[in-house]
């Protein structure tokens, strides 16, 4: 897959490896990333040699969420390649016009864009073969969509994972927090936008393992190798069996609501004020001011 812009794909033995590859931008999510993710997952599912998919990120962390510097500061979307049909919901000009405070907002234009991204992330959940995600450094905002859509999460003890945009400017579109943590713990995180450390994520049941940073790779590879010993048909059946319980709980319906809410968060008085502050002082400063009252403003350099 030589045309990938936001990630790399390779197969080693029975393991397909998808690695987010925008390290200079904290592996920030662009409009290409969900589409490329779905293509890589499909490639792995069609390869009879692959038993398990490994998801990771290059650079200082797994993923800092959407690459919102451009979109929050001047409401233009980061769109490498510019190959979207003019006038489509993915056209940056359409999205910019739809987010102007002096214009009528069309929520379905917003939904058409974000629902496509959500489906790209959910390709991990719907993958025939198991997906194991490795998190180091940080996994916040939209980055958590990919981590939580994976089947198993292995995380560094000192990593940070959470959804700070719950404070302003976002709603989790894949809506998996409840299914991964239970109602009370999900409320604890989304009512505050707080992050968990890797150790806390393992203790809360969000991650299956946590490890010191220097041992993370070894633990990750050991789990991958153990899963890879299983016959592919058994892995597919076990994943289908277990995922049915989540679907029976109404995940699809909740995701529609979460994706519509994501658009609404950008069109509240607080959302417009956040956008205006980002235009005046820059996105990172706006995020720093958003998060400083919660005592975790040191994370603001990578939160989306």
N, C-alpha and C positions, 0 to 999 in steps of 0.2 A: 504494500500500500504506500506507494511513493508520493502520493499527492497530499498526504496529511499535513496540516498547518499547525495544529494545536496539540498533537500527541504523537507518540511513536507506537508501533506495533511490531512484535516479533514473537516467534514461537521457539521455545527451548524445550526439547523433549515433549512431555505431555502438557506443558504449561504455555498458554497464550498470555503475553505480557503487554498490557496497555499502560502507557506511562504519559501522564500529562506533561507537556513540554513547552511551557511558556515561563520559564523560571524568572526571567527579568521582570515579569508582571505578576509574580506570585501564583503562576498558573491560573490567572484570572480567566473567567468564562467569557468567551465571545459567542457570537451567533453561530459560528462554525463548530464549536466544540461539541454540543449535543448531537449534531448531525454526524460528526466524525466518530463519536462514541458509539452510536448505533451501528455504523458501518463496521467498526472493529469487532463489536460483539457478534454481529452476523457472520463475519469472517471466521471467528473462532468457533461459532456453532456449526458452521458448514465443514470445518476441518475435522475429519475423523480421527486425526492424531491427537487432538486437544481434548483433555479431560477437565481442565479447570482454568479459570481466567484469573490472572493477577493484575490488580489495579493499584497504581502508585503514582507519585508525582516527583518530578525533578526539582532540584533547587532547595531552598530553605524551608519549604513546607509543602503540604499536599495541595491545598487550594484555598485561596483567600476570597472566594466568591466571585460574583460577576465583576468584570473589568469595567467599573462604573465611573472611572475618572472622567472620561469624555461625556458619558450620558448624563451624569449628575451636574457637571459644570456647564455644559452648553447644549444638553439634550440631543447629542448625536451619538449614535450607537457605534461602538467599535466593530467594524465589519470588514475584516481582511478579505480581500478578493473582490468585494463589491459585485457579486454575481447574482444578487437577488432580483427578481423581476420588478421593474419599476411599478410603483403603485401597490405592491403586495404588502401584507402586514410586516414582512421582514425588511422592507425598504427603509433604510435609516431616515429618509426624509419624511416618510409617512409617520413613523414613530415620533419624530421630533415635533411635527405639527400636531399630533394627537396628544402631546404632553404640554402644550402651551396653556398657561393659566387663562389667557384671554380668549381661548377657543372652547367650544363644546367638546367634551371628552367622549369618545366612543369606546366603551368598555370591551366590546367584542373585538375591536382592532387590537387592543392590548392582549386580550385572551388568546387571539389567534397566534400571536407571537409566542407568548409564554407557555401555552399548552404544547406547542411543538418542542420547545426546550424540555418541558417536563417529560414528554414521551421519549425524547432522546435519553434522558437520565434513567427512565424506567426500563430502557432496553437491558440494563444491568439486572433489574429485578426479574424481568420476563425471559432473560437468557436461559436457554435450555440447560446450560452447564453452570456450575457454581462459580460465583465471583467472590474472591477474597481481596479485601482492600487494606492497604498499609498506609497508615497516617503518621507522619512525622511533622514536627513544627506547628502547623496550624491547619485547621479544617473548619472554616466558618462560612456563614451565609450560604450562598448557592453551592459551595463546596460540600456542604453536608448532604445535599441532595444525592450526590454521587456516592458518598460513603454509606448513607443509610439505604440506598437502593441495592448496595452490594449485600451478599448473603452473610458474610462474616467480616468483622473488623478487627485488625490487629494494630495497636496504637502505641506510640512511645509514651513512657511515663510522664514526660514533661510537655507533651503536645497539648494544644488547646482545641476544643471542639465545641461548637455552639452556634446559635443563630441570633447574633446581635441586631440584625435588622428588624427583629420583633419590636424594638424600641421606636423605630420609625423607618419607613421606606422599604418594607418587605413583609411577605408572608410566605412560609415554606410551601412551594407548589406541589412537591411530591407528598407532603403531609404524612410522613412516616414516623414522626416522633412518638405519637401515641402507640403505634404498633410495636415500636422498638423498646419503649420504656414503660408503658402503662400510663394511665390518665394523670395520676398525681405528679409523677416525676416530669412528664411532658409539660404540665402546667407550670411547674416550678421553673423550668427553663424558658418557656415562651412568655410567661408573665413578667420576666425580668430581662431577657436577652442575655443572660449570663452564660459563660462558657464553663465546661468541665475540663479538668486536667485529664491526661491519659489514664492515670491511676483511678480517678473518680469515674471515668467512663466505663472502666472495667468493673468497678465495684457496683455501679448502677445497672449493669447488664447491657450497656450499649455496645461495648467492645467485648469480644470473646477472650482477648488476651491483651495485657499491657506489658511492656518490657523497657528496661533502660535503653536509651538511644543507641548505645553501642551494641546492644544485643537484638535490636528490633529486626534487622535483616535476617539474622539466623533463625529467630522464632517464626518469622513470616515464611521463610523458605521451608522450614520443617513442616508447617501446617500444609502448605501447598503440596509438598511431596507426599504427604500422607493421604490427602484427598486424591491425588493423581493416581494412586494405586488402585482405586476403585474402578470397576467397569463403567464405561460411559453410560450404558443403559440404566444401571442402578442409580447413578448420580442424577440423571434426568428424572427418573421416577420419584426419587426422594424429594427433589426440589419441587416438582409439581404437587406432590402430596402435601408438603408443608405450606407452600404458598397459598393453597386453597383456603386455609383458615383465615389468612389476612384478607383475601378477596371477599370472603363471606362476611367480614366485618364492615364492608361498605367502603373500601379504600377508593374505588373509582369515583364514587359520589363525593367523598371528602376532597379528592384532588381537584375536582371541578370547582368546588367552593374555595379551596385554598388558592387556586390559580386566579380566580376572579378577585378574591381579596387582595392578592398581590398587586393587581392593578389599582385597586381602590386606595391602597396605602400610599401611593404616589400622588393621589389627588385629594387628599385631606388637607385641611389648613396646615397641619404639622408637616405633611409631605411637601407641600409647596414652599413652606418656610425653609425646610431642609434643602430643597433644590436651589432656592434663592441664595442661601448661605454658601452652598457649594460653588455657585457662580461667582460670588463675591470673594471668597477666601480660599477656594480650592476644595476638592472633595475630601482630601485627607484631613484638613482642618475641620471641616463640618462634621466628619465622623469622630474626630478627637473630642469636639465639644459635645457631641451626642453622648459619648461613652464616659467622659470624665466624671460625671456625677455618680456613676456606678463603680468607680474605682479601678477600672480596667482600661483606661485610655492608652496604656502602653501597647495595646494590641491594635491600635487604630491604623497602623500602617498597612495592614492587610485585610481589614474588614470591609466587606461590600455591603 
